[in-house]
Amino acid sequence: MITLNSTFFVQIINFLILVALLRAFCYKPVVRMIHARQDKIAESLQKADDDAAEADKLLAEYKVKLAEAQQKAEEIVANAEKRAASEREESVKRTREEIVQMKKAAEAEINRDRERAVEQLRAQMVALSMAAASKIIEKNMDAADNEQIINEFVNKLDRDKIGDLSC
């Protein structure tokens, strides 16, 4: 059995003092440290959640900006293609106009050359007619002989030189 003597009360007092000292110097700091660690962990988790939400928000913003940039790039490409097509059409149009102008210039030059050839042919006809007239005068023949000589002279003219031109 338990005997109550004076040492028992001293041991209880020692035990209570030890509990008070342990509580004051060990238990409270450990509890404070545990609470601080819990608060720090909770704060870190909250910060991680906030950072994750911010990252998601930034990711969404970047996706929107990327989509806008892609749309702008597509617009730029489409505009460049339209511009290239219009420039190509303009170049073809200018080339066709130049071809038409060159054709007109060539036709005008051909017409001028043809007119010069006709003028030269006429001049030759006049010279030949004068030569024929001088031959007619030299022979001093009658009207029927003169007409026959002129017809022979005209028939001798080279058809290729005159061509289809009317004199």
C-alpha positions in Angstrom: 0.0 0.0 0.0 0.9 3.6 -0.3 2.2 5.2 2.7 1.9 8.9 3.0 5.0 10.4 4.3 6.7 13.7 3.9 8.7 12.6 0.8 5.5 11.9 -1.0 4.4 15.5 -0.8 7.8 16.7 -1.7 7.8 14.4 -4.8 4.4 15.8 -5.8 5.6 19.3 -5.4 8.7 18.5 -7.4 6.6 16.8 -10.0 4.3 19.9 -10.2 7.3 22.2 -10.4 8.8 20.0 -13.1 5.5 20.1 -15.0 5.3 23.9 -14.7 8.9 24.3 -15.8 8.4 21.9 -18.7 5.2 23.6 -19.7 6.8 27.1 -19.5 10.1 26.3 -21.3 9.3 23.3 -23.5 5.6 22.8 -24.2 4.6 26.4 -25.0 7.6 27.0 -27.4 7.0 23.6 -29.1 3.3 24.4 -29.5 4.1 27.9 -30.8 6.6 26.4 -33.2 4.0 23.8 -34.4 1.4 26.6 -34.8 3.9 28.8 -36.7 4.8 25.8 -38.9 1.1 25.1 -39.6 0.6 28.8 -40.4 3.6 28.8 -42.6 2.5 25.7 -44.4 -1.1 27.1 -44.8 0.4 30.4 -46.1 2.6 28.5 -48.5 -0.3 26.4 -49.8 -2.4 29.6 -50.2 0.5 31.3 -52.0 0.9 28.2 -54.3 -2.9 28.3 -55.0 -2.7 32.0 -55.8 0.4 31.5 -58.0 -1.4 28.7 -59.8 -4.4 30.9 -60.3 -2.2 33.7 -61.6 -0.4 31.3 -63.9 -3.7 30.1 -65.3 -4.8 33.7 -65.8 -1.5 34.5 -67.5 -1.8 31.4 -69.6 -5.3 32.4 -70.7 -4.1 35.9 -71.5 -1.1 34.6 -73.5 -3.4 32.2 -75.4 -5.7 35.2 -76.3 -2.7 37.2 -77.4 -1.3 34.3 -79.4 -4.7 33.9 -81.1 -4.8 37.6 -81.9 -1.2 37.5 -83.2 -2.1 34.6 -85.4 -5.1 36.4 -86.7 -3.1 39.5 -87.4 -0.5 37.3 -89.2 -3.2 35.7 -91.3 -4.6 39.2 -92.2 -1.1 40.4 -93.1 -0.5 37.3 -95.3 -4.0 37.7 -96.9 -3.3 41.4 -97.5 0.1 40.6 -99.0 -1.5 38.0 -101.3 -4.2 40.5 -102.4 -1.6 43.1 -103.0 0.6 40.7 -105.0 -2.4 39.6 -107.1 -3.4 43.2 -107.8 0.2 44.1 -108.7 0.4 41.0 -110.9 -2.9 42.0 -112.6 -1.6 45.6 -113.0 1.6 44.3 -114.5 -0.3 42.1 -116.9 -2.6 45.0 -117.8 0.4 47.3 -118.4 2.1 44.6 -120.5 -1.0 44.2 -122.6 -1.3 47.9 -123.1 2.4 48.1 -124.1 1.7 45.2 -126.6 -1.3 47.1 -128.0 0.8 50.3 -128.3 3.6 48.4 -129.9 1.2 46.8 -132.3 -0.3 50.2 -133.2 3.2 51.6 -133.7 4.1 48.7 -135.9 0.9 49.0 -137.9 1.6 52.8 -138.3 5.1 52.1 -139.4 3.9 49.5 -141.9 1.4 52.0 -143.2 4.1 54.6 -143.5 6.4 52.2 -145.3 3.6 51.1 -147.6 2.8 54.8 -148.4 6.5 55.5 -149.1 6.6 52.4 -151.3 3.5 53.6 -153.2 5.1 57.1 -153.6 8.3 55.5 -154.9 6.2 53.4 -157.2 4.3 56.4 -158.4 7.6 58.2 -159.0 8.9 55.3 -160.9 5.7 55.1 -162.9 6.0 58.8 -163.7 9.6 58.3 -164.8 8.7 55.3 -166.8 5.7 57.1 -168.3 8.0 59.9 -169.3 10.5 57.4 -170.8 7.6 55.8 -172.7 6.4 59.2 -173.8 9.8 60.1 -175.1 9.9 56.8 -177.0 6.5 57.5 -178.4 7.6 60.9 -179.5 10.8 59.5 -181.0 8.8 57.1 -183.2 6.2 59.6 -183.9 3.6 57.1 -184.6 -0.1 57.2 -185.0 -2.5 57.0 -182.0 -3.1 53.2 -182.3 0.7 52.5 -182.3 1.1 54.9 -179.3 -1.6 53.1 -177.3 -0.1 49.7 -178.2 3.3 50.8 -177.0 1.9 52.2 -173.7 -0.1 48.9 -173.0 3.0 46.8 -173.7 5.1 49.0 -171.4 2.5 48.8 -168.6 2.2 45.1 -169.0 6.0 44.7 -168.6 5.9 46.3 -165.2 6.6 43.7 -162.5 3.3 42.8 -160.7 5.3 42.0 -157.5 6.5 45.6 -157.3 3.0 47.0 -157.6 1.2 44.3 -155.5 -2.4 44.8 -154.8 -2.0 48.6 -154.3 -4.1 50.8 -156.4 -2.1 53.6 -158.2 
